[in-house]
Amino acid sequence: MEIREQINGDTITVSIIGEIDGTNVSECEAALDAAMGKAANMVIDMGELDYISSAGLRIFLMLRKKTIANGIRMVIKNVTEDVQDIFSVTGFVKLLPIE
């Protein structure tokens, strides 16, 4: 897994490349938490995310709660078909702001 950040004005875009699973879930969570404090808007780009495990899903549920509590607008974009299928089967499409 690789995580890239780009800040443009009041928006930070976090691109996640590869897979989120039990081996790197802590690293991913720490990176997303750190990014959350850098801008008023947060875009999660999943265009190059191939897979997300149940541990990874938990990260995004917690991130959603944190962004709401801190008044940060979060949106998830460019979700790959495989990851979209996982979000759909688990019901996360109803819990996360996916464009």
Contacts in CASP RR format, 6 or more apart in sequence:
PFRMAT RR
TARGET T0000
AUTHOR 0000-0000-0000
METHOD contacts of the structure
MODEL  1
MEIREQINGDTITVSIIGEIDGTNVSECEAALDAAMGKAANMVIDMGELD
YISSAGLRIFLMLRKKTIANGIRMVIKNVTEDVQDIFSVTGFVKLLPIE
1 16 0 8 1.000
1 17 0 8 1.000
1 18 0 8 1.000
1 19 0 8 1.000
1 20 0 8 1.000
1 24 0 8 1.000
1 27 0 8 1.000
1 28 0 8 1.000
2 16 0 8 1.000
2 17 0 8 1.000
2 18 0 8 1.000
3 14 0 8 1.000
3 15 0 8 1.000
3 16 0 8 1.000
3 17 0 8 1.000
3 27 0 8 1.000
3 28 0 8 1.000
3 31 0 8 1.000
3 32 0 8 1.000
4 14 0 8 1.000
4 15 0 8 1.000
4 17 0 8 1.000
5 12 0 8 1.000
5 13 0 8 1.000
5 14 0 8 1.000
5 15 0 8 1.000
5 35 0 8 1.000
5 38 0 8 1.000
6 12 0 8 1.000
6 13 0 8 1.000
6 15 0 8 1.000
7 13 0 8 1.000
7 38 0 8 1.000
7 39 0 8 1.000
9 39 0 8 1.000
10 39 0 8 1.000
10 40 0 8 1.000
10 41 0 8 1.000
11 39 0 8 1.000
11 40 0 8 1.000
11 41 0 8 1.000
11 42 0 8 1.000
11 43 0 8 1.000
12 35 0 8 1.000
12 38 0 8 1.000
12 39 0 8 1.000
12 41 0 8 1.000
12 42 0 8 1.000
12 43 0 8 1.000
13 43 0 8 1.000
13 44 0 8 1.000
13 45 0 8 1.000
14 31 0 8 1.000
14 32 0 8 1.000
14 35 0 8 1.000
14 42 0 8 1.000
14 43 0 8 1.000
14 44 0 8 1.000
14 45 0 8 1.000
15 45 0 8 1.000
15 47 0 8 1.000
15 48 0 8 1.000
16 28 0 8 1.000
16 44 0 8 1.000
16 45 0 8 1.000
16 46 0 8 1.000
16 48 0 8 1.000
16 49 0 8 1.000
17 48 0 8 1.000
17 49 0 8 1.000
18 48 0 8 1.000
18 49 0 8 1.000
18 50 0 8 1.000
18 51 0 8 1.000
19 49 0 8 1.000
19 50 0 8 1.000
19 51 0 8 1.000
19 52 0 8 1.000
19 53 0 8 1.000
20 28 0 8 1.000
20 49 0 8 1.000
20 51 0 8 1.000
20 52 0 8 1.000
20 53 0 8 1.000
20 55 0 8 1.000
20 56 0 8 1.000
20 59 0 8 1.000
21 51 0 8 1.000
21 52 0 8 1.000
21 53 0 8 1.000
21 55 0 8 1.000
21 56 0 8 1.000
22 53 0 8 1.000
22 55 0 8 1.000
22 56 0 8 1.000
25 53 0 8 1.000
25 55 0 8 1.000
25 56 0 8 1.000
25 58 0 8 1.000
25 59 0 8 1.000
28 56 0 8 1.000
28 59 0 8 1.000
29 59 0 8 1.000
29 62 0 8 1.000
32 44 0 8 1.000
32 59 0 8 1.000
32 63 0 8 1.000
33 63 0 8 1.000
33 66 0 8 1.000
35 42 0 8 1.000
36 42 0 8 1.000
36 63 0 8 1.000
36 66 0 8 1.000
36 67 0 8 1.000
36 70 0 8 1.000
36 72 0 8 1.000
37 70 0 8 1.000
37 72 0 8 1.000
39 72 0 8 1.000
40 71 0 8 1.000
40 72 0 8 1.000
40 73 0 8 1.000
41 72 0 8 1.000
41 73 0 8 1.000
41 74 0 8 1.000
41 75 0 8 1.000
42 67 0 8 1.000
42 72 0 8 1.000
42 73 0 8 1.000
42 74 0 8 1.000
42 75 0 8 1.000
43 74 0 8 1.000
43 75 0 8 1.000
43 76 0 8 1.000
43 77 0 8 1.000
44 60 0 8 1.000
44 74 0 8 1.000
44 75 0 8 1.000
44 76 0 8 1.000
44 77 0 8 1.000
45 77 0 8 1.000
45 78 0 8 1.000
46 76 0 8 1.000
46 77 0 8 1.000
46 78 0 8 1.000
46 79 0 8 1.000
46 80 0 8 1.000
46 83 0 8 1.000
47 77 0 8 1.000
47 78 0 8 1.000
47 79 0 8 1.000
47 80 0 8 1.000
48 80 0 8 1.000
49 79 0 8 1.000
49 80 0 8 1.000
49 83 0 8 1.000
50 80 0 8 1.000
50 82 0 8 1.000
50 83 0 8 1.000
51 82 0 8 1.000
51 83 0 8 1.000
51 86 0 8 1.000
52 83 0 8 1.000
52 86 0 8 1.000
54 90 0 8 1.000
57 86 0 8 1.000
57 90 0 8 1.000
57 92 0 8 1.000
60 76 0 8 1.000
60 92 0 8 1.000
60 96 0 8 1.000
61 92 0 8 1.000
61 95 0 8 1.000
61 96 0 8 1.000
63 74 0 8 1.000
64 74 0 8 1.000
64 95 0 8 1.000
64 96 0 8 1.000
64 97 0 8 1.000
66 72 0 8 1.000
67 73 0 8 1.000
67 74 0 8 1.000
74 97 0 8 1.000
75 97 0 8 1.000
75 98 0 8 1.000
75 99 0 8 1.000
76 96 0 8 1.000
76 97 0 8 1.000
76 98 0 8 1.000
76 99 0 8 1.000
77 98 0 8 1.000
77 99 0 8 1.000
79 87 0 8 1.000
79 98 0 8 1.000
84 93 0 8 1.000
84 98 0 8 1.000
86 92 0 8 1.000
87 93 0 8 1.000
87 96 0 8 1.000
87 98 0 8 1.000
END
